[in-house]
Amino acid sequence: MLKIYNTLIRDKQDFVPLTPGKVTIYVCGMTVYDFCHLGHARVLVVFDMVVRWLRMSGFEVTYVRNVTDIDDKIIQRALENHETIKSLTERFIAAMEQDAAVLGVDRPTYEPRATQFVANMIAMIHKLVDKSLAYVAANGDVYYAVHRFPGYGKLSGKSLDDLRAGERVEIDRNKKDPLDFVLWKSAKPGEPSWESPWGRGRPGWHIECSAMSEHYLGEQFDIHGGGQDLQFPHHENEIAQSEGVHDHSFVNYWMHNGFVRVDSEKMSKSLGNFFTVREVLKNYQPEVVRFFILRAHYRSPLNYSDQHLRDAKLALDRLYIALKDFEFVDSGEIDWANEHAQAFQSAMNDDFNTPEAIAVLFELTSIVNKTQSAAHAALLKLLGGVLGLLQQSPQLYLQHTPDASEAECIATEQIEQMIQQRLKARKTGHYAEADAIRQNLTNAGIILEDGPQGTTWRRN
């Protein structure tokens, strides 16, 4: 049985969906004012992996991942760029979708945008005001009164007193309590706004996910996911909003992936220590980045450096090298009775333990290298596919040239020509010339491998 670490209870639990055979999952997506960095990529890849495994396990999955397309940062960036908010958000939504696709991330079932659901947010805020869980401040903003919700703090594991003492909260004289959070912001000159019972304005950030998840998944659903940084206050506030409106449990399983770190600090745009997906892909294949993310457990910190990415590339190279001498027309289906498949399944059912699952792939690689077993090679490719790995032609993967170094790399046509020159030199007994050609290719990062079918090559 699948076990999931539930942040709400701080332990692993057997996964039992609300409806047998079906899973509903909501993940907080991107705020689209810039390109995705590796922290965003981790969220995209991790929950793509989760959904893939749920479907492989036989569940019918409805997966919702939202887009925040109205926000203070978006408004500020549009002003700085002298462009409309719509132009800015459309551009970065397209970029996000391109990045996700390149990383092998499947599209969610639904990808709602916040601006499409303002009416739903207003209706939910209205209910909170009617139930005295929210109040209208003197400046026209609407705030959630956290002390009126008895369960506030249960996701973060902190009491209101702990939160007041330990959290840095913005001083706002319009709030009755420093921890109260905004549901509706009154209109400011030059900012987008909508009509509401409290005057023109726009929704706060937290309310959007409560409204959109309810629209697609109902008042209660199975899994809510996102980055660890969203646990408090965003997800805590979602619970207060949704359970405050409906008077019953909101989400059964809360999942949070760990941070991507650079020099022991969280990668973030506010710290200026981030690397966009596009920057990283100038030097590394997309599948290397996906592999780099998945070979760490999703809840653990992921340390970014060029060395870690180089290590990931070398490791993924090993898997592809094991497959390069096989042809896969149709690899068939996974035989889950196989001991390696069972070990893989056991790892994935233990809170999506991808490091252990990938260790199974390397066990199969060792067997393939020793025995040249086509059956083990097929299983290696099939199990890799469960994680969105090993689906390229090994030759194309191993001969790939990163964009940034393409001008500096020796061209494919030139490599093939030099291999033919080397072959001719060997046939005519000019072995020193053949060795020199091989050494020149080695110096250029090209590894030659002579075999019964001839000479193959790959980039180092």
WORAQUI-V136371 format. One record per residue. RES is the residue in one letter. SS is DSSP state (helix for helix, strand for strand, loop for the rest). PHI is phi in degrees with one decimal (none if undefined). OMEGA is omega as a letter, one per 40 degrees, with the letter a starting at -180 (none if undefined). Layout:
res | ss | phi | omega
RES | SS | PHI | OMEGA
RES | SS | PHI | OMEGA
This chain:
res | ss | phi | omega
M | loop | none | i
L | loop | -68.2 | i
K | strand | -114.9 | i
I | strand | -124.5 | i
Y | strand | -73.1 | a
N | strand | -99.2 | a
T | loop | -56.7 | a
L | loop | -63.8 | a
I | loop | -108.1 | i
R | loop | 59.4 | i
D | strand | -163.6 | i
K | strand | -79.4 | i
Q | strand | -132.9 | i
D | strand | -60.5 | a
F | loop | -86.9 | i
V | loop | -126.1 | a
P | loop | -70.0 | i
L | loop | -61.4 | i
T | strand | -116.5 | a
P | loop | -53.7 | i
G | loop | 84.1 | a
K | strand | -128.5 | i
V | strand | -130.1 | i
T | strand | -113.2 | a
I | strand | -139.6 | i
Y | strand | -124.4 | i
V | strand | -128.1 | i
C | loop | -70.9 | a
G | loop | -93.6 | a
M | loop | -90.3 | i
T | strand | -95.0 | a
V | loop | -93.9 | i
Y | loop | -130.4 | i
D | loop | -160.9 | i
F | loop | -72.3 | i
C | loop | -67.7 | i
H | strand | -102.0 | a
L | helix | -64.5 | i
G | helix | -63.1 | i
H | helix | -65.9 | a
A | helix | -58.6 | i
R | helix | -64.2 | i
V | helix | -60.4 | a
L | helix | -60.4 | a
V | helix | -71.5 | a
V | helix | -59.7 | a
F | helix | -79.3 | i
D | helix | -64.2 | i
M | helix | -61.4 | i
V | helix | -60.1 | a
V | helix | -65.7 | i
R | helix | -59.2 | a
W | helix | -69.9 | i
L | helix | -59.5 | i
R | helix | -68.3 | i
M | helix | -61.8 | i
S | loop | -80.8 | i
G | loop | 100.6 | a
F | loop | -84.1 | i
E | strand | -88.2 | a
V | strand | -109.4 | i
T | strand | -107.3 | a
Y | strand | -115.6 | i
V | strand | -114.3 | i
R | strand | -130.8 | a
N | loop | -84.3 | i
V | strand | -124.1 | i
T | strand | -88.5 | a
D | loop | -116.2 | i
I | loop | -146.3 | a
D | loop | -173.8 | i
D | helix | -55.4 | a
K | helix | -66.8 | i
I | helix | -65.1 | i
I | helix | -60.1 | a
Q | helix | -64.3 | a
R | helix | -66.5 | i
A | helix | -63.3 | i
L | helix | -63.7 | i
E | helix | -62.6 | a
N | helix | -87.5 | a
H | loop | 55.4 | i
E | loop | -136.2 | a
T | loop | -74.9 | i
I | helix | -61.2 | a
K | helix | -61.9 | i
S | helix | -61.7 | a
L | helix | -62.3 | a
T | helix | -68.2 | i
E | helix | -62.7 | a
R | helix | -64.0 | a
F | helix | -83.1 | i
I | helix | -65.8 | i
A | helix | -60.9 | i
A | helix | -64.6 | i
M | helix | -61.1 | a
E | helix | -66.1 | i
Q | helix | -65.5 | i
D | helix | -60.8 | a
A | helix | -61.8 | a
A | helix | -63.1 | a
V | helix | -62.9 | i
L | loop | -82.0 | i
G | loop | 78.2 | a
V | loop | -88.0 | i
D | loop | -71.6 | i
R | loop | -68.0 | i
P | loop | -67.5 | i
T | loop | -62.2 | i
Y | strand | -135.6 | i
E | loop | -133.3 | a
P | loop | -72.4 | i
R | strand | -105.1 | a
A | helix | -56.4 | a
T | helix | -65.5 | i
Q | helix | -82.3 | a
F | helix | -127.5 | a
V | helix | -62.5 | i
A | helix | -60.8 | i
N | helix | -64.1 | i
M | helix | -66.4 | i
I | helix | -60.3 | i
A | helix | -62.8 | a
M | helix | -69.5 | i
I | helix | -61.9 | i
H | helix | -57.9 | i
K | helix | -65.0 | i
L | helix | -66.3 | i
V | helix | -65.1 | i
D | helix | -61.5 | a
K | loop | -90.9 | i
S | loop | 62.7 | i
L | loop | -90.2 | i
A | strand | -139.7 | a
Y | strand | -142.3 | i
V | strand | -94.2 | a
A | loop | -83.7 | a
A | loop | -62.3 | a
N | loop | -87.1 | i
G | loop | 93.9 | i
D | loop | -73.1 | i
V | strand | -113.8 | a
Y | strand | -118.0 | i
Y | strand | -85.4 | i
A | loop | -90.3 | a
V | helix | -64.1 | a
H | helix | -70.5 | i
R | helix | -89.3 | i
F | loop | -106.4 | a
P | loop | -60.7 | a
G | loop | -91.6 | a
Y | loop | -64.7 | a
G | loop | 104.3 | a
K | loop | -69.9 | i
L | loop | -77.0 | i
S | loop | -80.3 | i
G | loop | 75.6 | a
K | loop | -124.3 | i
S | loop | -80.8 | i
L | helix | -60.0 | i
D | helix | -63.8 | i
D | helix | -62.2 | a
L | helix | -65.3 | i
R | helix | -65.1 | a
A | helix | -79.7 | a
G | helix | -102.7 | a
E | loop | -101.0 | i
R | loop | -84.2 | a
V | loop | -114.3 | a
E | loop | -68.9 | i
I | loop | -79.2 | a
D | loop | -139.5 | a
R | loop | -67.2 | i
N | loop | -78.4 | a
K | loop | -83.8 | i
K | loop | -82.9 | i
D | loop | -142.3 | a
P | loop | -57.2 | a
L | loop | -84.9 | i
D | loop | -57.7 | a
F | strand | -122.3 | a
V | strand | -80.6 | i
L | strand | -102.7 | a
W | strand | -141.6 | a
K | strand | -105.6 | i
S | strand | -65.7 | a
A | loop | -63.3 | i
K | loop | -116.5 | a
P | loop | -54.9 | i
G | loop | 82.9 | i
E | loop | -99.4 | i
P | loop | -65.4 | a
S | loop | -152.3 | i
W | strand | -129.8 | i
E | loop | -72.0 | i
S | loop | -153.0 | i
P | loop | -61.8 | a
W | loop | -109.9 | a
G | loop | 96.8 | a
R | loop | -67.5 | a
G | strand | 178.9 | i
R | strand | -145.1 | a
P | strand | -72.5 | i
G | loop | -73.2 | a
W | helix | -68.8 | a
H | helix | -66.1 | a
I | helix | -68.1 | a
E | helix | -62.9 | a
C | helix | -71.0 | i
S | helix | -61.3 | a
A | helix | -71.1 | a
M | helix | -73.0 | i
S | helix | -64.7 | i
E | helix | -63.5 | a
H | helix | -61.0 | a
Y | helix | -92.3 | a
L | helix | -117.5 | i
G | loop | 94.5 | a
E | loop | -71.3 | i
Q | loop | -142.8 | i
F | strand | -144.4 | a
D | strand | -79.5 | a
I | strand | -129.0 | i
H | strand | -121.5 | a
G | strand | -125.8 | i
G | strand | 164.6 | i
G | strand | -70.3 | a
Q | helix | -57.8 | a
D | helix | -68.6 | a
L | helix | -89.7 | a
Q | helix | -55.0 | i
F | helix | -137.8 | e
P | helix | -97.1 | a
H | helix | -60.2 | a
H | helix | -71.5 | i
E | helix | -59.1 | a
N | helix | -72.2 | i
E | helix | -60.3 | i
I | helix | -59.3 | a
A | helix | -60.4 | a
Q | helix | -67.5 | a
S | helix | -69.9 | i
E | helix | -73.3 | i
G | helix | -65.4 | i
V | helix | -74.9 | a
H | helix | -100.4 | i
D | loop | 62.6 | i
H | loop | -156.0 | a
S | loop | -57.6 | a
F | loop | -95.8 | a
V | strand | -133.3 | a
N | strand | -86.6 | a
Y | strand | -132.7 | i
W | strand | -105.1 | i
M | strand | -119.4 | i
H | strand | -134.0 | i
N | strand | -84.2 | a
G | loop | -73.4 | a
F | loop | -74.0 | i
V | strand | -90.5 | a
R | strand | -116.5 | i
V | strand | -127.6 | a
D | loop | 53.4 | i
S | loop | 69.0 | i
E | strand | -114.8 | i
K | strand | -59.0 | i
M | loop | -72.6 | i
S | loop | -157.1 | i
K | loop | -69.5 | a
S | loop | -66.6 | i
L | loop | -86.3 | i
G | loop | 72.4 | a
N | loop | -110.7 | a
F | loop | -103.6 | i
F | loop | -124.2 | a
T | strand | -71.2 | i
V | helix | -56.1 | a
R | helix | -66.2 | i
E | helix | -65.4 | a
V | helix | -66.1 | a
L | loop | -72.2 | i
K | loop | -70.0 | a
N | loop | -118.6 | a
Y | loop | -136.4 | i
Q | loop | -63.8 | i
P | helix | -55.3 | a
E | helix | -67.5 | i
V | helix | -64.4 | i
V | helix | -65.0 | i
R | helix | -61.3 | i
F | helix | -63.0 | i
F | helix | -55.8 | a
I | helix | -70.9 | a
L | helix | -80.7 | a
R | loop | -81.6 | i
A | loop | -104.8 | i
H | loop | -65.5 | a
Y | loop | -60.8 | a
R | loop | -87.8 | a
S | loop | -89.2 | i
P | loop | -62.8 | i
L | strand | -118.7 | a
N | strand | -89.4 | a
Y | loop | -95.0 | i
S | loop | -165.2 | i
D | helix | -60.8 | i
Q | helix | -63.8 | i
H | helix | -65.2 | i
L | helix | -70.8 | i
R | helix | -63.3 | i
D | helix | -61.6 | i
A | helix | -63.3 | i
K | helix | -62.6 | a
L | helix | -62.4 | i
A | helix | -67.2 | i
L | helix | -66.3 | i
D | helix | -55.0 | a
R | helix | -57.5 | a
L | helix | -65.6 | a
Y | helix | -69.4 | i
I | helix | -61.7 | i
A | helix | -65.3 | a
L | helix | -95.8 | a
K | loop | -68.2 | a
D | loop | -96.0 | a
F | loop | -114.9 | i
E | loop | -107.4 | a
F | loop | -119.1 | i
V | loop | -79.8 | i
D | loop | -149.2 | a
S | loop | -76.9 | i
G | loop | 80.9 | a
E | loop | -113.0 | a
I | loop | -71.0 | i
D | loop | -88.7 | a
W | loop | -72.0 | i
A | loop | -81.0 | i
N | loop | -63.5 | a
E | helix | -62.7 | i
H | helix | -72.9 | i
A | helix | -64.2 | i
Q | helix | -65.9 | i
A | helix | -65.3 | i
F | helix | -62.0 | a
Q | helix | -61.5 | i
S | helix | -61.5 | i
A | helix | -64.1 | a
M | helix | -67.5 | i
N | helix | -76.0 | i
D | strand | -95.5 | i
D | loop | 57.5 | i
F | loop | 54.5 | a
N | loop | -80.3 | a
T | helix | -64.4 | i
P | helix | -59.9 | i
E | helix | -70.0 | i
A | helix | -63.7 | i
I | helix | -68.8 | i
A | helix | -60.4 | i
V | helix | -64.3 | i
L | helix | -60.9 | i
F | helix | -73.1 | i
E | helix | -62.5 | i
L | helix | -65.0 | i
T | helix | -60.6 | i
S | helix | -61.4 | i
I | helix | -65.3 | a
V | helix | -61.4 | a
N | helix | -64.3 | a
K | helix | -81.3 | a
T | helix | -110.5 | a
Q | loop | 54.8 | a
S | loop | -75.6 | i
A | helix | -65.7 | a
A | helix | -65.7 | i
H | helix | -69.4 | i
A | helix | -64.8 | i
A | helix | -63.6 | i
L | helix | -65.9 | i
L | helix | -58.0 | a
K | helix | -65.6 | a
L | helix | -65.4 | a
L | helix | -68.4 | i
G | helix | -59.8 | i
G | helix | -62.4 | i
V | helix | -60.3 | i
L | loop | -95.1 | a
G | loop | 77.4 | a
L | loop | -122.0 | i
L | loop | 64.7 | a
Q | loop | -100.6 | i
Q | loop | -81.7 | i
S | loop | -64.5 | i
P | helix | -53.2 | a
Q | helix | -62.9 | a
L | helix | -65.6 | i
Y | helix | -63.1 | a
L | helix | -71.6 | a
Q | loop | -103.6 | a
H | loop | -67.3 | i
T | loop | -113.0 | i
P | loop | -61.2 | a
D | helix | -56.1 | a
A | helix | -63.5 | a
S | helix | -107.1 | a
E | loop | -58.2 | a
A | loop | -65.9 | a
E | loop | -88.3 | a
C | loop | -82.0 | i
I | loop | -69.8 | a
A | loop | -72.6 | a
T | helix | -57.9 | a
E | helix | -61.6 | i
Q | helix | -68.0 | i
I | helix | -62.6 | a
E | helix | -60.9 | i
Q | helix | -65.1 | a
M | helix | -67.8 | i
I | helix | -64.0 | i
Q | helix | -66.4 | i
Q | helix | -63.6 | i
R | helix | -65.3 | i
L | helix | -60.7 | i
K | helix | -64.3 | i
A | helix | -63.3 | i
R | helix | -67.9 | a
K | helix | -65.9 | a
T | loop | -94.6 | i
G | loop | 82.1 | i
H | loop | -91.4 | a
Y | helix | -70.2 | i
A | helix | -63.3 | i
E | helix | -65.1 | i
A | helix | -61.7 | i
D | helix | -64.7 | i
A | helix | -66.4 | i
I | helix | -63.8 | i
R | helix | -61.4 | a
Q | helix | -67.3 | i
N | helix | -62.1 | i
L | helix | -67.0 | i
T | helix | -61.1 | i
N | helix | -63.1 | i
A | loop | -88.5 | i
G | loop | 85.0 | a
I | strand | -110.6 | a
I | strand | -102.8 | i
L | strand | -96.5 | i
E | strand | -132.8 | i
D | strand | -88.4 | i
G | strand | -144.9 | a
P | loop | -57.7 | a
Q | loop | -90.2 | a
G | strand | 115.9 | a
T | strand | -102.2 | i
T | strand | -113.4 | a
W | strand | -142.7 | i
R | strand | -150.7 | i
R | strand | -84.2 | a
N | loop | -86.0 | none
